[in-house]
Amino acid sequence: MNRYLISSMALIAVLLGTATSSVAGGGSFTRGCAARDMQVVLMLEQQDSDNDIAAHNEALSTLFDARMVCFSGRVLDALELYDNIARRITSVPLS
């Protein structure tokens, strides 16, 4: 995955979190989503995705789902999705 694309996604997540917190009054919870999103994106970036492209794509799909759930105001559900992604990433053996 192109590092520029992943960095751009992280920036979008931060901007989305900032916009949501100012519009919806989400405050620190929405910023929490943005912070967790960035952590997961960095974890995905560090992972060697050449070995298991399907798992990497599934993680990205779940990442986008988590963003939409957070954006809809269901922050705790979104954080659970982020945690599930992080668990899957860390359980994949490094080559």
NORCOR-V843765 format. One record per residue. N is the residue number from 0. RES is the residue in one letter. SS is DSSP state (@ for helix, = for strand, . for the rest). PHI is phi in radians with two decimals (none if undefined). PSI is psi in radians with two decimals (NA if undefined). Layout:
n=N res=RES ss=SS phi=PHI psi=PSI
n=N res=RES ss=SS phi=PHI psi=PSI
This chain:
n=0 res=M ss=. phi=none psi=2.39
n=1 res=N ss=. phi=-1.14 psi=2.22
n=2 res=R ss=@ phi=-1.07 psi=-0.59
n=3 res=Y ss=@ phi=-1.11 psi=-0.72
n=4 res=L ss=@ phi=-1.12 psi=-0.77
n=5 res=I ss=@ phi=-1.15 psi=-0.73
n=6 res=S ss=@ phi=-1.11 psi=-0.66
n=7 res=S ss=@ phi=-1.13 psi=-0.70
n=8 res=M ss=@ phi=-1.10 psi=-0.69
n=9 res=A ss=@ phi=-1.12 psi=-0.72
n=10 res=L ss=@ phi=-1.11 psi=-0.73
n=11 res=I ss=@ phi=-1.08 psi=-0.70
n=12 res=A ss=@ phi=-1.09 psi=-0.73
n=13 res=V ss=@ phi=-1.12 psi=-0.79
n=14 res=L ss=@ phi=-1.12 psi=-0.70
n=15 res=L ss=@ phi=-1.08 psi=-0.75
n=16 res=G ss=@ phi=-1.12 psi=-0.70
n=17 res=T ss=@ phi=-1.15 psi=-0.79
n=18 res=A ss=@ phi=-1.13 psi=-0.72
n=19 res=T ss=@ phi=-1.16 psi=-0.70
n=20 res=S ss=@ phi=-1.19 psi=-0.58
n=21 res=S ss=@ phi=-1.38 psi=-0.55
n=22 res=V ss=@ phi=-1.49 psi=-0.84
n=23 res=A ss=@ phi=-1.63 psi=-0.06
n=24 res=G ss=. phi=1.23 psi=0.44
n=25 res=G ss=. phi=-1.22 psi=-0.40
n=26 res=G ss=@ phi=0.98 psi=-2.34
n=27 res=S ss=@ phi=-1.17 psi=-0.46
n=28 res=F ss=@ phi=-1.13 psi=-0.76
n=29 res=T ss=@ phi=-1.20 psi=-0.67
n=30 res=R ss=@ phi=-1.11 psi=-0.55
n=31 res=G ss=@ phi=-1.09 psi=-0.70
n=32 res=C ss=@ phi=-1.09 psi=-0.80
n=33 res=A ss=@ phi=-1.11 psi=-0.72
n=34 res=A ss=@ phi=-1.14 psi=-0.76
n=35 res=R ss=@ phi=-1.17 psi=-0.64
n=36 res=D ss=@ phi=-1.04 psi=-0.81
n=37 res=M ss=@ phi=-1.09 psi=-0.70
n=38 res=Q ss=@ phi=-1.06 psi=-0.79
n=39 res=V ss=@ phi=-1.17 psi=-0.70
n=40 res=V ss=@ phi=-1.08 psi=-0.74
n=41 res=L ss=@ phi=-1.13 psi=-0.67
n=42 res=M ss=@ phi=-1.10 psi=-0.75
n=43 res=L ss=@ phi=-1.11 psi=-0.66
n=44 res=E ss=@ phi=-1.15 psi=-0.64
n=45 res=Q ss=@ phi=-1.36 psi=-0.38
n=46 res=Q ss=. phi=-1.26 psi=2.51
n=47 res=D ss=. phi=-1.43 psi=1.77
n=48 res=S ss=. phi=-1.48 psi=-0.10
n=49 res=D ss=. phi=-1.15 psi=-0.50
n=50 res=N ss=. phi=-1.36 psi=-0.61
n=51 res=D ss=. phi=-2.45 psi=1.41
n=52 res=I ss=@ phi=-1.15 psi=-0.65
n=53 res=A ss=@ phi=-1.09 psi=-0.75
n=54 res=A ss=@ phi=-1.16 psi=-0.66
n=55 res=H ss=@ phi=-1.13 psi=-0.77
n=56 res=N ss=@ phi=-1.14 psi=-0.65
n=57 res=E ss=@ phi=-1.13 psi=-0.71
n=58 res=A ss=@ phi=-1.11 psi=-0.72
n=59 res=L ss=@ phi=-1.12 psi=-0.70
n=60 res=S ss=@ phi=-1.09 psi=-0.76
n=61 res=T ss=@ phi=-1.15 psi=-0.61
n=62 res=L ss=@ phi=-1.06 psi=-0.79
n=63 res=F ss=@ phi=-1.16 psi=-0.64
n=64 res=D ss=@ phi=-1.07 psi=-0.77
n=65 res=A ss=@ phi=-1.08 psi=-0.67
n=66 res=R ss=@ phi=-1.09 psi=-0.75
n=67 res=M ss=@ phi=-1.19 psi=-0.68
n=68 res=V ss=@ phi=-1.11 psi=-0.76
n=69 res=C ss=@ phi=-1.12 psi=-0.75
n=70 res=F ss=@ phi=-1.07 psi=-0.57
n=71 res=S ss=. phi=-1.36 psi=-0.07
n=72 res=G ss=. phi=1.75 psi=-0.02
n=73 res=R ss=. phi=-1.63 psi=1.24
n=74 res=V ss=@ phi=-1.14 psi=-0.78
n=75 res=L ss=@ phi=-1.11 psi=-0.68
n=76 res=D ss=@ phi=-1.11 psi=-0.71
n=77 res=A ss=@ phi=-1.13 psi=-0.75
n=78 res=L ss=@ phi=-1.10 psi=-0.59
n=79 res=E ss=@ phi=-1.14 psi=-0.71
n=80 res=L ss=@ phi=-1.09 psi=-0.76
n=81 res=Y ss=@ phi=-1.05 psi=-0.74
n=82 res=D ss=@ phi=-1.11 psi=-0.69
n=83 res=N ss=@ phi=-1.10 psi=-0.71
n=84 res=I ss=@ phi=-1.09 psi=-0.81
n=85 res=A ss=@ phi=-1.07 psi=-0.69
n=86 res=R ss=@ phi=-1.11 psi=-0.73
n=87 res=R ss=@ phi=-1.15 psi=-0.67
n=88 res=I ss=@ phi=-1.15 psi=-0.78
n=89 res=T ss=@ phi=-1.30 psi=-0.33
n=90 res=S ss=@ phi=-1.48 psi=-0.21
n=91 res=V ss=. phi=-1.34 psi=2.16
n=92 res=P ss=. phi=-1.17 psi=2.43
n=93 res=L ss=. phi=-1.41 psi=2.46
n=94 res=S ss=. phi=-1.63 psi=NA
